[in-house]
Amino acid sequence: MSEHSAEIDDVLSALAEPIRRHVLDVIAGHGDATATAVAAELPISRQAVSKHLAILEEAGLVAGHRQGREVRYAVRPEPLNATAHWLSQLADEWDARFAIIKRPAESEG
């Protein structure tokens, strides 16, 4: 597996929950957002959003920064990019394997 396998595992685990993917979408759409602003767009409480944000932050997918009394969260694309790169490599490997299998099958016909 990749040298960044623990990071990729964290990202995939965090993204397995549909609400967390929606939280990321909301934050990305705003550029940055508070837990309160995110909760206003979801059918869950601010406290639930805060728990999801903590998991996303632990996976490196969002970063919180204090602005006055609020904590604003922004999406961090680096872990997503690393995971997308790993998935692309995995897909390329499977494409190569299928091409090897496909050649003899096509030549028999």
Phi and psi restraints in degrees (value plus and minus 20) as a CYANA .aco file:
   2 SER   PHI     -90.9   -50.9
   2 SER   PSI     136.5   176.5
   3 GLU   PHI     -86.4   -46.4
   3 GLU   PSI     -37.6     2.4
   4 HIS   PHI    -125.1   -85.1
   4 HIS   PSI      10.2    50.2
   5 SER   PHI     -80.0   -40.0
   5 SER   PSI     -58.3   -18.3
   6 ALA   PHI     -84.5   -44.5
   6 ALA   PSI     -60.6   -20.6
   7 GLU   PHI     -84.7   -44.7
   7 GLU   PSI     -62.2   -22.2
   8 ILE   PHI     -85.4   -45.4
   8 ILE   PSI     -61.5   -21.5
   9 ASP   PHI     -78.4   -38.4
   9 ASP   PSI     -63.2   -23.2
  10 ASP   PHI     -83.0   -43.0
  10 ASP   PSI     -62.9   -22.9
  11 VAL   PHI     -84.3   -44.3
  11 VAL   PSI     -69.0   -29.0
  12 LEU   PHI     -83.5   -43.5
  12 LEU   PSI     -58.3   -18.3
  13 SER   PHI     -84.1   -44.1
  13 SER   PSI     -64.7   -24.7
  14 ALA   PHI     -84.5   -44.5
  14 ALA   PSI     -58.5   -18.5
  15 LEU   PHI    -101.1   -61.1
  15 LEU   PSI     -27.1    12.9
  16 ALA   PHI     -86.6   -46.6
  16 ALA   PSI     -43.7    -3.7
  17 GLU   PHI    -110.8   -70.8
  17 GLU   PSI      98.2   138.2
  18 PRO   PHI     -76.0   -36.0
  18 PRO   PSI     -56.8   -16.8
  19 ILE   PHI     -82.5   -42.5
  19 ILE   PSI     -59.8   -19.8
  20 ARG   PHI     -86.1   -46.1
  20 ARG   PSI     -56.2   -16.2
  21 ARG   PHI     -83.7   -43.7
  21 ARG   PSI     -58.9   -18.9
  22 HIS   PHI     -86.5   -46.5
  22 HIS   PSI     -60.6   -20.6
  23 VAL   PHI     -77.8   -37.8
  23 VAL   PSI     -66.2   -26.2
  24 LEU   PHI     -79.6   -39.6
  24 LEU   PSI     -63.6   -23.6
  25 ASP   PHI     -79.8   -39.8
  25 ASP   PSI     -63.5   -23.5
  26 VAL   PHI     -83.4   -43.4
  26 VAL   PSI     -67.0   -27.0
  27 ILE   PHI     -83.2   -43.2
  27 ILE   PSI     -64.6   -24.6
  28 ALA   PHI     -81.1   -41.1
  28 ALA   PSI     -58.1   -18.1
  29 GLY   PHI     -86.7   -46.7
  29 GLY   PSI     -48.3    -8.3
  30 HIS   PHI    -113.3   -73.3
  30 HIS   PSI     -35.6     4.4
  31 GLY   PHI      69.7   109.7
  31 GLY   PSI     -69.3   -29.3
  32 ASP   PHI    -179.0  -139.0
  32 ASP   PSI     139.7   179.7
  33 ALA   PHI    -179.6  -139.6
  33 ALA   PSI     136.7   176.7
  34 THR   PHI    -107.9   -67.9
  34 THR   PSI     145.3   185.3
  35 ALA   PHI     -80.0   -40.0
  35 ALA   PSI     -57.0   -17.0
  36 THR   PHI     -83.9   -43.9
  36 THR   PSI     -63.5   -23.5
  37 ALA   PHI     -85.2   -45.2
  37 ALA   PSI     -59.2   -19.2
  38 VAL   PHI     -86.2   -46.2
  38 VAL   PSI     -65.3   -25.3
  39 ALA   PHI     -80.5   -40.5
  39 ALA   PSI     -51.3   -11.3
  40 ALA   PHI     -84.2   -44.2
  40 ALA   PSI     -40.6    -0.6
  41 GLU   PHI    -125.3   -85.3
  41 GLU   PSI     -16.0    24.0
  42 LEU   PHI    -146.9  -106.9
  42 LEU   PSI     137.3   177.3
  43 PRO   PHI    -106.9   -66.9
  43 PRO   PSI      16.8    56.8
  44 ILE   PHI    -154.5  -114.5
  44 ILE   PSI     145.1   185.1
  45 SER   PHI     -95.5   -55.5
  45 SER   PSI     144.7   184.7
  46 ARG   PHI     -80.9   -40.9
  46 ARG   PSI     -58.1   -18.1
  47 GLN   PHI     -83.4   -43.4
  47 GLN   PSI     -60.9   -20.9
  48 ALA   PHI     -84.8   -44.8
  48 ALA   PSI     -61.7   -21.7
  49 VAL   PHI     -79.8   -39.8
  49 VAL   PSI     -62.7   -22.7
  50 SER   PHI     -79.3   -39.3
  50 SER   PSI     -60.0   -20.0
  51 LYS   PHI     -85.2   -45.2
  51 LYS   PSI     -62.3   -22.3
  52 HIS   PHI     -85.7   -45.7
  52 HIS   PSI     -59.5   -19.5
  53 LEU   PHI     -82.5   -42.5
  53 LEU   PSI     -57.9   -17.9
  54 ALA   PHI     -82.4   -42.4
  54 ALA   PSI     -60.0   -20.0
  55 ILE   PHI     -88.3   -48.3
  55 ILE   PSI     -62.6   -22.6
  56 LEU   PHI     -84.1   -44.1
  56 LEU   PSI     -57.6   -17.6
  57 GLU   PHI     -88.9   -48.9
  57 GLU   PSI     -60.0   -20.0
  58 GLU   PHI     -82.7   -42.7
  58 GLU   PSI     -54.3   -14.3
  59 ALA   PHI    -100.7   -60.7
  59 ALA   PSI     -24.9    15.1
  60 GLY   PHI      62.5   102.5
  60 GLY   PSI     -10.0    30.0
  61 LEU   PHI    -102.5   -62.5
  61 LEU   PSI     -43.6    -3.6
  62 VAL   PHI    -154.7  -114.7
  62 VAL   PSI     137.3   177.3
  63 ALA   PHI    -150.3  -110.3
  63 ALA   PSI     113.0   153.0
  64 GLY   PHI    -119.3   -79.3
  64 GLY   PSI     120.9   160.9
  65 HIS   PHI    -157.1  -117.1
  65 HIS   PSI     117.4   157.4
  66 ARG   PHI     -96.8   -56.8
  66 ARG   PSI     112.3   152.3
  67 GLN   PHI    -153.4  -113.4
  67 GLN   PSI      78.9   118.9
  68 GLY   PHI      48.6    88.6
  68 GLY   PSI    -146.6  -106.6
  69 ARG   PHI    -110.1   -70.1
  69 ARG   PSI     -26.2    13.8
  70 GLU   PHI    -120.6   -80.6
  70 GLU   PSI     135.9   175.9
  71 VAL   PHI    -130.4   -90.4
  71 VAL   PSI     101.3   141.3
  72 ARG   PHI    -123.5   -83.5
  72 ARG   PSI     117.8   157.8
  73 TYR   PHI    -130.8   -90.8
  73 TYR   PSI     119.1   159.1
  74 ALA   PHI    -148.7  -108.7
  74 ALA   PSI     128.4   168.4
  75 VAL   PHI     -93.2   -53.2
  75 VAL   PSI     117.0   157.0
  76 ARG   PHI    -125.4   -85.4
  76 ARG   PSI      90.6   130.6
  77 PRO   PHI     -95.8   -55.8
  77 PRO   PSI     -38.6     1.4
  78 GLU   PHI     -76.2   -36.2
  78 GLU   PSI     -69.8   -29.8
  79 PRO   PHI     -83.1   -43.1
  79 PRO   PSI     -54.0   -14.0
  80 LEU   PHI     -86.5   -46.5
  80 LEU   PSI     -61.7   -21.7
  81 ASN   PHI     -83.4   -43.4
  81 ASN   PSI     -62.6   -22.6
  82 ALA   PHI     -83.8   -43.8
  82 ALA   PSI     -60.6   -20.6
  83 THR   PHI     -88.0   -48.0
  83 THR   PSI     -62.2   -22.2
  84 ALA   PHI     -82.3   -42.3
  84 ALA   PSI     -59.3   -19.3
  85 HIS   PHI     -83.2   -43.2
  85 HIS   PSI     -64.7   -24.7
  86 TRP   PHI     -82.1   -42.1
  86 TRP   PSI     -64.5   -24.5
  87 LEU   PHI     -82.7   -42.7
  87 LEU   PSI     -58.3   -18.3
  88 SER   PHI     -84.2   -44.2
  88 SER   PSI     -62.5   -22.5
  89 GLN   PHI     -83.4   -43.4
  89 GLN   PSI     -61.7   -21.7
  90 LEU   PHI     -81.5   -41.5
  90 LEU   PSI     -63.9   -23.9
  91 ALA   PHI     -83.3   -43.3
  91 ALA   PSI     -61.3   -21.3
  92 ASP   PHI     -81.7   -41.7
  92 ASP   PSI     -61.0   -21.0
  93 GLU   PHI     -82.4   -42.4
  93 GLU   PSI     -64.0   -24.0
  94 TRP   PHI     -88.1   -48.1
  94 TRP   PSI     -57.2   -17.2
  95 ASP   PHI     -80.2   -40.2
  95 ASP   PSI     -62.0   -22.0
  96 ALA   PHI     -84.7   -44.7
  96 ALA   PSI     -61.5   -21.5
  97 ARG   PHI     -83.3   -43.3
  97 ARG   PSI     -63.9   -23.9
  98 PHE   PHI     -85.6   -45.6
  98 PHE   PSI     -55.9   -15.9
  99 ALA   PHI     -82.8   -42.8
  99 ALA   PSI     -58.8   -18.8
 100 ILE   PHI     -84.5   -44.5
 100 ILE   PSI     -61.2   -21.2
 101 ILE   PHI     -90.8   -50.8
 101 ILE   PSI     -56.3   -16.3
 102 LYS   PHI     -90.1   -50.1
 102 LYS   PSI     -58.3   -18.3
 103 ARG   PHI     -76.0   -36.0
 103 ARG   PSI     -74.2   -34.2
 104 PRO   PHI     -84.4   -44.4
 104 PRO   PSI     -55.5   -15.5
 105 ALA   PHI     -84.5   -44.5
 105 ALA   PSI     -58.8   -18.8
 106 GLU   PHI     -94.6   -54.6
 106 GLU   PSI     -52.2   -12.2
 107 SER   PHI     -95.0   -55.0
 107 SER   PSI     -38.5     1.5
 108 GLU   PHI     -95.2   -55.2
 108 GLU   PSI     -44.8    -4.8
